[in-house]
Structures are given as structure tokens and as C-alpha cells.
């Protein structure tokens, strides 16, 4: 399934897309519709590079609606890149923790004029 250069082959990419879609009840057409609506970008940071295994944006879902790794079509929020997906997961989808982390980074920034 993998290639000699370590990049996923077309078959492996197809597997990731199918597996991720089945877990969330999203078919390929719905995934493409979501991606078009987002102009091919991550809904959080705006990157066009999904990152992670399979080079595909993650299907983000509301874990309060469907706890665990699997969601349903009703709780899908958007498509997000690997880094944003991991970040949100580490903060357990809790906005107050994300806000505290942002305040922490701002307070400890060496150059306050940077980004």
C-alpha cells in the first residue's frame, strides 16, 4: 500500500478517504462539497495543506453530540487540517482552555508586535 519514498500511494489515499467518511457518515460527494464551501482550506487556520497521514483534511465533529472518534452527519462542523485537529483534541474542544492558552502565549511573547 505504501510507496518506497514513504508517501501514501493512490490506493492508500482512497482507503483513508473511505475509512474517514464511513466513520462520520460522509460520502465522497459530501466531502468534496464541504471542501469547496471552505475554498479548499482548513476551517480553523486557512492552510491549503491538510498534513498528516493520507494528506486529507480531517472531518471535525462536535464531540458533545457524538462522543469518541466517530461522529454522525448531524454533528460535523467542518474540515480541518491535521495540526488544528490535533490541537483541538488536546484542548478537548473546550473553548475556555483554548482562550486561556491564547492569553498565555500573548502574555509570554517576546515581541508583542509579532503576529
C-alpha positions in Angstrom: 0.0 0.0 0.0 2.8 2.5 0.7 5.4 3.6 -1.8 9.2 3.4 -1.4 9.5 7.1 -0.8 7.3 6.9 2.3 4.4 8.8 0.7 1.0 7.2 0.5 0.0 5.6 -2.8 -3.3 6.4 -4.5 -4.8 3.2 -3.1 -3.8 4.2 0.4 -5.3 7.7 -0.1 -8.5 6.1 -1.3 -8.6 3.9 1.8 -8.1 6.9 4.2 -10.9 8.8 2.4 -13.3 5.9 2.5 -12.4 5.0 6.1 -12.8 8.6 7.4 -16.0 9.0 5.5 -17.6 5.8 6.8 -16.7 6.8 10.4 -18.6 10.0 10.0 -21.3 9.1 7.6 -19.9 11.3 4.8 -19.6 10.1 1.3 -17.0 11.4 -1.2 -19.5 13.8 -2.8 -20.3 15.4 0.6 -16.6 15.7 1.5 -15.9 17.5 -1.8 -18.9 19.8 -1.2 -17.5 20.7 2.3 -14.1 21.3 0.8 -15.5 23.5 -2.0 -17.5 25.5 0.6 -14.3 26.1 2.5 -12.4 27.0 -0.7 -10.0 24.1 -0.2 -8.8 25.5 3.1 -8.8 24.4 6.8 -11.7 26.0 8.6 -9.5 27.0 11.5 -6.1 28.2 10.2 -6.8 28.6 6.5 -4.0 26.4 5.2 -4.4 24.5 2.0 -2.1 21.7 3.2 -4.0 19.1 5.2 -0.9 17.5 6.7 -0.9 14.1 8.5 -1.3 10.7 7.1 -3.2 10.5 3.8 -2.9 14.2 3.0 -6.6 14.7 3.6 -8.4 17.3 5.8 -10.0 15.7 8.9 -13.7 15.7 9.3 -14.2 17.6 12.5 -17.3 16.8 14.6 -18.9 18.0 17.8 -17.7 15.5 20.5 -20.5 16.6 22.8 -23.0 15.3 20.3 -21.2 12.1 19.4 -18.5 11.3 22.0 -15.5 9.4 20.8 -13.7 9.1 17.5 -16.8 8.6 15.4 -19.3 11.3 14.5 -22.5 11.5 12.5 -23.6 13.8 9.7 -25.6 15.9 12.1 -22.5 16.8 14.3 -20.0 17.6 11.5 -18.6 21.1 11.9 -16.1 21.4 9.1 -12.9 20.1 7.5 -9.7 21.0 9.4 -6.0 20.3 8.9 -4.1 17.7 10.9 -2.4 20.3 13.2 -5.7 22.0 14.0 -7.4 18.7 14.6 -4.7 17.6 17.0 -4.7 20.9 18.7 -8.4 21.0 19.3 -8.2 17.4 20.5 -5.5 18.2 23.0 -7.7 21.0 24.4 -10.7 18.7 24.5 -12.8 21.0 22.4 -13.1 23.3 25.4 -13.2 27.0 24.3 -12.2 28.2 27.7 -9.0 26.2 27.6 -8.2 27.5 24.1 -8.8 31.1 25.3 -6.5 30.5 28.3 -3.8 29.1 26.1 -4.1 32.1 23.7 -3.8 34.5 26.7 -0.8 32.6 27.9 1.0 32.8 24.6 0.2 36.5 24.3 1.5 37.2 27.8 4.8 35.4 27.2 5.5 36.7 23.7 9.0 38.2 23.5 8.0 40.5 20.6 4.5 41.9 21.3 4.2 43.3 17.8 4.6 39.9 16.2 1.5 38.2 14.8 
